[in-house]
Amino acid sequence: MSGAPARSIAFRPVVAADYSMLADWLARPHWRQWWGEPQTELGYIGDMVEGRDDTCEPYIFELGGEPAGYIQVWQVAPHQNSDWATDNPWLMELPAEAVGVDLSLADGERLGQGHGSAVLRRFCQTLQDRGHTTIIIDPDPENARAIAAYRKAGFRPMPAVRSGADKALIMQFMPNTETQ
């Protein structure tokens, strides 16, 4: 994990007691740039925590025992339908057993220091240990910082998968490939 501090990384499921902390994070400028309206996003997370959305698992990641950000894994198969495919045609090009991940650091001051890459790599290794073989992430093509972090974590673009109108760059976790 070069570039990242030698701090322990841990993941724990989001619980209702985390909502106020998440609301604060979602309102921060570096989140607002890439996430939706904070209350709407918090509602989605609440749906996951309270069992109304069983296609996604939300987690808080901790660095050195302190909450440091949010990460989630979502199942692709339930999103392979006409409602989702209209805006995200690339979903139909992925294997149904694929999962996607999303991540955000709590504090903007930590951006560019290797934290996100280290956390993402560890989380994806955990997903592989659970049997997932196709793990994707779909950053906005304009989010150069995130794309660089995802590359560092082991993600590579999937050139055969087109996102449609360049709304996303579809990348797959392939940690044993050379950095491009």
C-alpha positions in Angstrom: 0.0 0.0 0.0 2.6 2.5 -1.0 1.5 6.1 -0.5 -1.0 5.2 2.2 -0.2 5.4 5.8 0.4 2.2 7.7 -3.0 2.4 9.5 -5.3 -0.5 10.0 -8.3 -0.6 7.6 -11.6 -2.0 8.9 -15.1 -2.2 7.5 -18.4 -2.2 9.4 -22.0 -2.1 8.2 -23.7 1.3 8.3 -26.3 1.5 11.1 -29.0 4.1 11.8 -26.7 5.8 14.4 -24.4 6.7 11.5 -27.0 8.8 9.6 -26.0 12.2 11.1 -22.4 11.5 10.4 -23.2 10.5 6.8 -25.5 13.6 6.4 -22.5 15.7 7.3 -20.2 13.9 4.9 -22.7 14.0 2.0 -23.0 17.8 2.4 -19.2 18.3 2.0 -18.1 19.9 -1.3 -16.0 17.0 -2.5 -19.0 14.7 -2.1 -21.5 17.2 -3.6 -19.4 17.3 -6.8 -20.0 13.6 -7.6 -23.0 12.5 -5.4 -26.6 13.5 -5.6 -28.7 15.6 -3.2 -27.5 14.8 0.3 -31.0 14.0 1.8 -31.8 11.8 -1.3 -28.6 9.9 -1.0 -29.0 9.5 2.7 -32.5 8.1 2.0 -31.0 5.5 -0.3 -28.5 4.5 2.4 -31.4 4.3 4.9 -33.3 2.0 2.5 -30.2 -0.3 2.4 -29.8 -0.3 6.2 -33.5 -0.8 6.9 -33.8 -3.7 4.5 -35.9 -1.9 1.7 -33.0 -2.3 -0.7 -31.3 -5.7 -0.5 -29.2 -5.2 -3.6 -26.6 -3.0 -1.9 -24.5 -3.3 1.2 -23.3 0.0 2.8 -20.3 0.2 5.0 -18.3 2.7 7.0 -14.6 2.2 6.6 -12.2 3.1 9.4 -8.6 4.0 9.4 -6.8 3.4 12.6 -10.1 2.8 14.4 -11.7 6.1 13.3 -14.5 6.5 10.7 -12.9 7.8 7.5 -15.4 7.2 4.7 -18.2 5.3 3.1 -18.0 2.3 0.7 -20.8 0.2 -0.7 -21.1 -2.9 -2.9 -24.1 -3.4 -5.2 -25.4 -6.3 -7.3 -25.5 -5.8 -11.0 -28.2 -8.3 -11.9 -31.2 -6.4 -10.3 -30.2 -3.4 -12.3 -30.2 -5.2 -15.6 -33.6 -4.0 -16.6 -35.1 -1.4 -19.0 -35.5 1.2 -16.2 -31.8 1.2 -15.4 -30.5 0.4 -18.9 -32.0 3.5 -20.5 -29.5 5.7 -18.7 -26.9 3.1 -18.1 -26.8 0.7 -21.1 -23.4 -0.7 -20.0 -25.2 -2.6 -17.3 -26.6 -5.0 -19.9 -23.0 -5.8 -21.1 -21.8 -7.1 -17.7 -22.2 -10.6 -16.3 -25.2 -10.8 -14.1 -23.1 -12.1 -11.2 -20.9 -8.9 -11.3 -20.9 -6.4 -8.4 -20.1 -2.7 -8.4 -18.5 -0.7 -5.7 -18.6 3.0 -4.7 -16.3 4.8 -2.3 -15.9 8.3 -0.8 -13.5 9.6 1.8 -15.1 11.6 4.6 -12.5 14.4 4.6 -11.4 16.2 1.5 -8.0 16.8 3.1 -7.3 13.1 2.7 -7.8 13.1 -1.1 -4.7 12.3 -3.1 -2.8 10.6 -0.2 -3.4 6.9 -1.1 -6.1 6.3 1.5 -8.9 5.6 -1.0 -6.8 3.3 -3.1 -5.7 1.3 -0.1 -9.2 1.0 1.2 -10.7 0.1 -2.2 -8.1 -2.6 -2.8 -8.6 -4.2 0.6 -12.4 -4.1 0.2 -12.2 -5.7 -3.3 -9.9 -8.4 -1.9 -12.6 -9.1 0.7 -15.2 -9.3 -2.1 -13.0 -11.8 -4.0 -12.7 -13.8 -0.8 -16.5 -13.9 -0.8 -16.4 -15.4 -4.3 -17.0 -12.3 -6.5 -15.0 -12.6 -9.7 -16.2 -9.5 -11.6 -16.0 -6.3 -9.5 -16.6 -3.0 -11.3 -16.6 0.7 -10.6 -18.1 3.4 -12.7 -16.5 6.8 -12.2 -17.5 9.9 -14.1 -14.9 10.3 -16.9 -14.3 13.9 -15.6 -13.2 12.6 -12.2 -9.5 12.3 -12.9 -8.5 12.1 -9.3 -10.9 9.1 -8.7 -9.8 7.3 -11.9 -6.1 7.6 -10.8 -7.0 6.2 -7.4 -9.0 3.4 -8.9 -6.1 2.5 -11.2 -3.7 2.5 -8.2 -6.1 0.2 -6.4 -6.1 -2.3 -9.3 -9.0 -1.3 -11.6 -8.5 -1.2 -15.3 -10.9 0.2 -18.0 -13.2 -2.3 -19.7 -12.8 -1.1 -23.3 -15.4 -3.6 -24.6 -18.1 -2.0 -22.3 -19.4 1.3 -23.5 -21.1 3.5 -21.0 -23.3 5.4 -23.4 -22.9 9.2 -23.8 -19.7 9.0 -21.8 -21.6 9.1 -18.5 -19.2 6.7 -16.8 -15.9 5.0 -17.3 -16.5 1.3 -16.6 -13.5 -0.2 -14.8 -12.9 -3.8 -13.5 -10.8 -4.8 -10.5 -7.8 -6.6 -12.0 -5.1 -6.3 -9.3 -2.5 -8.5 -11.0 -2.3 -6.5 -14.3 0.3 -3.9 -15.0 -0.5 -0.3 -14.4 -1.3 1.3 -17.8 
